[in-house]
Amino acid sequence: MSDTLDAALRLMRAQAALARRFDARLGGLHGVSLADFTLLLRLSQAPGGRMRRVDLAEALGLTASGVTRALAPLERIGLVTREPDARDARVAYASLTGTGRERLSQMRATAEETADELFAAPAWDERDVPLLAGLLSRLGGTGLRP
């Protein structure tokens, strides 16, 4: 097996393991998945805590129907609401509710704690995480920092 294929397969397995760990923590404590958390975090970073659904889909790498399916359960539990555009009935915004902001703050604390545990010493040096972030950026991996 080539080194490049080995590296790619290791990266995919690592991503799956990370997703499982975040899903377990976020699901167990907050009843949401990593995908839900990522969507809510992206909304929280948008001006006014709202985005057009089509822009949210693009930002998350989802289809328009995929983002609609992802938003539905979050709307049902009151974390997100749908806002029509006053000037264009074809446009709809996804917007964080007050409850959504409050719950997201709790979820974010859990996610940060989980990430801190994943990258803890002695396995990880203080220089390793920024180096990893830079290498992942070269592969097209973008973070959620504004």
N, C-alpha and C positions, 0 to 999 in steps of 0.2 A: 504494500500500500504506500502511496506517495505521502510525503510529509504534508503536502497541502490538503489532501483528502483527509488524512488523519486529523489535522488541525480543524478542518471544517466540521467533521463528525464530533470531535470533542466539544466544539463550541455549541453545536446543536444539542448535545446531551446536557451540557452545563446550563443552557437556556431552559431546557425542559425541567431540570432539577430546581432551578431558581423559581420558575413559575409555580411548580408544585408547592414549594416552601411558602411563597407569598400567598398563594391561594389558600393553603391550610391555615395560616395565621389570620389573614384578613377574613376568610370565611368563618373560622371558628369564633373570632372575637366580634366581627362586625356584620357578618352575613352577606359579604360581597366578595366577588372574585378579584383577581389582579386586574383583569380587563376592565371591570367596573371602576376600580380605584383609578386606573390610568385615565379613563374617560372623565371621571369627576375631577381629577387633578388638572387635566387639560382645560376643562371648562372654567375651573377656578382661576386659571392664568389668563383667561380672555378678558378683554375690557368689559366691565360690568358683570362678569361671571356668566356671560352668555355668548353663544356662537350660532351662526347659521348651521343647520344640520349638515349641509353639503360641505361646509368648511371643516366641521368637526370630523366628518368621515375622512376627508383628505388628510387632516392632521394625524389621525389615528391609523391611516392605511386601510380603511374599511370602505366598503361600498355604501351608497346612500341607504340601501335597504338593510345592510348590516348594522349601520349606526341606529337606524330606527328600531331594529330588533333589540339592540343593546340598551337603548334608552327606555323601552317599554317597562321593564321591571323596576327600573330606577324611578320612573314616573309613578308607578303604582305604590311604591313605598314612600313617596313624598320627598325624594332627594333632588329630583329634577322636575321641571315643568316645561310645557310647550307654550311658546309665545308666538302668536301670529305677527307678521309684519303689518303695521298699520297702512303702509303704502302699497304693498304687493301681497295679495292673498296666496300667491304660489310659494312664498318664502315663509319658513318657520324657523324659529330659534329654539335651541335647547338652553335652558337657564337653570342655574343652581338655585334651590330654595334656601331659606334661612336654615332649615333643618339639614339640608344638604351640606351647607358650609360648616355647620357645627359637627356633623358626623364625619365629614372629610378631615377635619382637624384631628379627630381621634384616630381615624384610619391612617393618616399620615404619620402620626407618632408611632403607631404599630409598625408601619412599613420602614420607617427610619431605624427603629429598634432591630427589626429583622435584618436590614442591610448592615447595620453595625455589627451584629453577631456574625454575619457571613464573612465580613472582611476584618475580623478581629485578629490581633496578634496572638500567638507568635506566627501563625501561618501567613499573615499578610503584614508587610512592612508599610510604613506611612507613605512611601513613594509608589507602592504597587498600584493602589487604586487610581490615582491620576494617570499613571502609565497605561493601565488597562482601559480606562475611559478614552484615552487618546487613540489607542490601537483599535478599539471598537468604532470610534468615529471614522477611522480610515475605511472601515467596512460599510459605512453608511448608518451606523448606529447613532441615533441622536437621543439626547436626554430630554427631560421635560422642563429644564430650567428655561425661564423666559429669556 
